[in-house]
């Protein structure tokens, strides 16, 4: 049956084979002994063989060994051929004369039969005991796994390839407000209704495997039952690599989301409050440095310049924090308009070229011969290009070189079939270790290598750039080796497509 272990089946098959071999040996021995008792008369072989070799399968199996035994007793080949020919079903006599078997031979056969029966009984008992032990082990293991799954604080849901629920643990039942007994075999979308309806399912959070991570917000009339669940889903495959279902791990991140929102509101509020005094200080410093309120000495001008640089840096930091808070809250709205991308990038380069020249760093530019018309948000893309070139200047030593390159790409998969444009910034700086190349796009992250003297960063520029590029339905990445410089590239559609139509600001 399907529950019989393979090792038990193999043991039974081995035992049967051994019994067949033993029975063959007994028959060969009896035929040889009967032939000898007949005086070695070859004519008696047909009669003896008809008694012990009744089935064709048995004859085919034993004629070879029997020929060897009788040949060793001096029986000639011709006599053997004549005797064996008589065993053919068409030529063999319809009735065989009875063969006399002595009481001693009969007793020997009974002993052989009893010995085989005893051995078979012992082997069956051993295999049965082994089967019981294996069954107990499997049951105990299943119970242990079930207890672990039931005790896990995270929700666990298993569905088949058709999306029908096959299993969920108590934590999942509580998170989804479902009962496994009523949900088993039912597609998940049919169950997500009523008080806890599925209101929002955000896209992938960036796993680079077959796993998919989504945040699902459940809304209801009562704030107490509103919650945000993070679902990490992975494909289940059989031994042939065929998808047979999916397993999802559900985590209640409601409290975490509330804390994040509170933190973002606090940071945004503080940043707004900082802007007013910063603007006042900047304006005051500008008046003093412009000598509009009186002459200043060279020493005073030196310290005012230091104060102005630091106030400017602090203003950029506050603006970056505000941008990050807005991006996290989804409050940044793109304002796409038609514009020429080559002009925009060249304007950024010219704006900060003096900064590069102060470090004896040269900036090269490579653009397509044809126009690169865009429908996107030029202000936000200016922010991206400025951050990338600014980082390149920061981490390129004196006498280094930076190359800004723009290339046109045909339709790229995942870009809504629109023609795309790629902008890359290559520097000759310190490079980025492989281990850092993913996390540098996270907030407040910087490379683990020592930065050049006098270089500092908030670690927000690349985070903002990544968010803006992704809002444009694009992607950004870095290619780098330690000590060999870095190449940052972002790729976006030439026309911003949202909900199947080209977005263009009407203002």
Secondary structure by P-SEA (a helix, b strand, c coil): cccccaaaaaaaaaaaaaaaaaaaaaaaaaaaaaaaaacccccaaaaaaaaccccaaaaaacaaaaaaaaaaacccaaaaaaaaaaaccccccccccbbbbcaaaaaaaaaaaaaaaaaaaaaaaaaaaaaaaaaaaaaaaaaaaaaaaaaccbbbbbbccccccccccaaaaaaaccccccccccccccccccccccccccccccccccbbbbbbbbbcccccccbbbbbbbbbbbcccccccbbbbbbbbaaaaaaaaaaaaaaaaaaaaaaaaaaaaaaaaaaaaaacccccccaaaaaaaaaaaaaaaaaaaaaaaaaaaaaaaacccccbbbbbbaaaaaaaaaaaaaaaaaaacbbbbbbbccccccccccaaaaaaaaaaaaaaaaaaccccbbbbbbbbbbcccccccccbbbbbbbbbcccccccccccccccccccccccccccccccccaaaaaaaaaaaaccccccccccccbbbbbbbbbcccccccbbbbbcc
